[in-house]
Amino acid sequence: MSLFRIAIVLSLGVAVMPSDRAQQEELYTRAASAAHWTMTFCDRNGRTCEVSAGLWDAFLKKAEFAGKLVYDVALHTAGPEDTSLKAIPASSEGRGTLSPRDLEPDWRGAPQEHGI
């Protein structure tokens, strides 16, 4: 379904492109100008880029700290009495009130007899 959506969006994009040669050149010029304007933003606004780079670095450090904090808290709060983060044992012991009959899949049919 995703591939179909991409094809529809691309088709719509192609459909709205101008067919007149002069309009195509004008659109090309505007797109190139907008790309150049965007790529040279830091050349024109050096101080803004320096401040934003500093803010981004601070954000990344805070995000790294938050991730480590969540991981450490999750590990330290899982004590011996907390079984929510432990693996389920491989044997039927320790599975609570489940009987071996409860563990059998109910989606299998009963064996059929082939008598003529």
DAFENNOR-V571489 format. One line per field, one symbol per residue. phi: phi as a letter, one per 40 degrees, with the letter a starting at -180 (. if undefined). A space follows every 10 residues. Layout:
phi=???
This chain:
phi=.ccccccccc ccccccccbc cccccccccc cccccccccb dcccbccccc cccccccccc cccccccccc cccccccccc ccccbccccc cccgbgcccd cccccccccc cccbbb
